[in-house]
Every structure is written in C-alpha cells, then in structure tokens.
Amino acid sequence: MLTTRPTLGRMVQDARAILNDTVPISGSVRYTDEDLIQAFNSAFIEIRSKRPDAFLGMGLREVLPQFVLPDDKDLPFPLDQYFYPLCVYYIAGKSELREDEMTQEGRAVVMMNKFVTGLMQVAS
Amino acid sequence: MSDLPLDYDEAEYLGDSPGLRRVFDNVQAIVPGVMLPVVKMATWNAIEDFYQRSTWRRELLNWCMPPNVICVDFNPFDGDWLVCWVLDVYGLGNYMVKPLAQIYDVQQLPVHNSTRQGAALVALKPVSLDIDFPPDLFMNWFDTITDGALYRLYMQPAKPYSSPQLATVHARQFRVGCQKARAIAQKQYTNGPGRWSYPYFADGKRKS
C-alpha cells in the first residue's frame, strides 16, 4: 500500500494511462510531458476560480505557480487529494481535445464534464 | 516556479485542542468534500460569533481615572482575549461608551479634577483560534459551535456541500444556542429555574 502523497510525475503517468498514450510499435508517446503539465497548469487555474477554498492553505492572493516537467516531477500534488483524480480527468480530457486523427471528442467532453461536476457537486 | 508553500499539509492546521479536534472531526465526517482549512475558517467564525452574541465570557473590571483623564480603554484584556462589549459601567453618573471598549466620562468639567474609580462589566471574545479555550466552551456548547460551523459551510455558494435548507436548520440551532448561553450568563451562570427577584430596572440598573 502506498502511503506517500501522489506526485506531479505520477499524475501525468495516470493521465497517460487513460489516454493509452504509448504508440505500440515505436513505444513513443503522442503527448509530451510539457503538453500534459501545461494542461495541469490550466486545471490549476480552473480550480482556483471555481473552488477558491482549495487555496486557503497556499494563500488566496498569491500569484499561481506554473509547473514544469521534469523539474517538478517529484513535487507532491499541491492541493487536497480530493482534487487529484479530477486533475487527471482534466489533463486527459484537454489532451483529447487536440486536433488529430487519434482523438475522440466524446471522451474529451465526458472527462471535462467530470472535472467540473466533481468540483461543484457531490454526485459526480 | 514560485516559492509558495505548495506542500499541502493538513496537520499544520490541526491544533492541540481536543475540543477543536472533535468539532473538526464531526464537521468533516458530515460534510462531503470539505477541506480542513475551510472547516477551520468556519469554526473560528462560529466561535467568535458565539462569544459576541452570547456574551458568555464576562468579567468585572475595576477602573480608575486619574485627574484630568476622561477615558479608559479596556482593550486588550490580555494576550488571548479582547473586550467586545461593555455591558455595564459602575461609578460614573454620566458616561459614553465608544466601541470596542472605551468609556468616556462626560460629566461636567469640575469633576475631572478628581480621581474617579469604579467597575465595568464587559464581555470578551478570543483573538484567534490558536488560544487555549476554556474547557466549558466545548463541554457545554459543543453542539452550538458545530451548528455554527455547519451552517456557514452549507451556506457557501457553488460547493459540493451547498445546501440552503440545511444551512437554515443549523443557523437556527446556532442562534438558539447563543441565546441560551446569553440567558445563562445573565443569570450568573446558573442554569436552574432561578429565584424570583425584582426586575433589573427596579433599582435603576441598565440592561446588560
């Protein structure tokens, strides 16, 4: 059993698992770490606007940080763990919104909606 | 990246007070998706409101005005408590209270040339959630404080736990608790039926 708090690196890995991101033959990935962590930075701003209470510990009048990979790979997830799965959904959903032949808009909409309803409602 | 305190650490928000911990436990077990810093904020607001509404902690302070001094300020009461209301002033025929805790002698001028002394009944409120609260707060008023925290949480807009109906119920219970505490404090902290006595205005006193 893991008792340590999730890191940003693990969050990106979890999002990759949903995206099924590894190309079978080449083993390369379609979304770079930079793409995925940028999606998390957007999620961070969305959470700040919709759930300011999540930032009481960090300070409500501070400039939001921008995370980068691989520098912040081992940084603990900066919010309550309640928001961790929601951020994974957001990263996967935002990545699926990208215009290419592999993306599925339906999945993207479902995951983005899951993020918003998870922030605002109990039944999500 | 900035140097913000990004390490989300709930333990940092928990004090040593078992009474407070019990309130936090109860609220977090009841309200879905609520975070501890928010519970702590609501609890602090509830406790401060409780002391202000109920005037539960009262002290009788002796004061003395030297010649040519017309004002006494009772704040700060000590490092942990502030005077929030002046309930009554004894020893001055004509006085004015300026919030929070200043009394002014507004008698005619010749009186100011002498030393005046008397007492004042004041109500206190805590300065922060980090102080050592008297044990009677959580022993006698645990439900009231929990109701106060819950109604503040349910009242918040656009949260998973927003509920105007529950907010109304808990707000009513909180206010009833504050009124009961005030009534008990006015009866010199006796919660029995009490003895019959002349009404407060019969001997010229003001209502506290």
Boltz contact constraints between the chains, C-beta under 6 A:
constraints:
  - contact:
      token1: [A, 53]
      token2: [B, 38]
      max_distance: 6.0
  - contact:
      token1: [A, 56]
      token2: [B, 37]
      max_distance: 6.0
  - contact:
      token1: [A, 57]
      token2: [B, 8]
      max_distance: 6.0
  - contact:
      token1: [A, 57]
      token2: [B, 37]
      max_distance: 6.0
  - contact:
      token1: [A, 58]
      token2: [B, 4]
      max_distance: 6.0
  - contact:
      token1: [A, 62]
      token2: [B, 4]
      max_distance: 6.0
  - contact:
      token1: [A, 65]
      token2: [B, 1]
      max_distance: 6.0
  - contact:
      token1: [A, 65]
      token2: [B, 2]
      max_distance: 6.0
  - contact:
      token1: [A, 65]
      token2: [B, 4]
      max_distance: 6.0
  - contact:
      token1: [A, 78]
      token2: [B, 6]
      max_distance: 6.0
  - contact:
      token1: [A, 78]
      token2: [B, 8]
      max_distance: 6.0
  - contact:
      token1: [A, 79]
      token2: [B, 8]
      max_distance: 6.0
  - contact:
      token1: [A, 80]
      token2: [B, 35]
      max_distance: 6.0
  - contact:
      token1: [A, 120]
      token2: [B, 158]
      max_distance: 6.0
  - contact:
      token1: [A, 121]
      token2: [B, 160]
      max_distance: 6.0
  - contact:
      token1: [A, 122]
      token2: [B, 32]
      max_distance: 6.0
  - contact:
      token1: [A, 122]
      token2: [B, 160]
      max_distance: 6.0
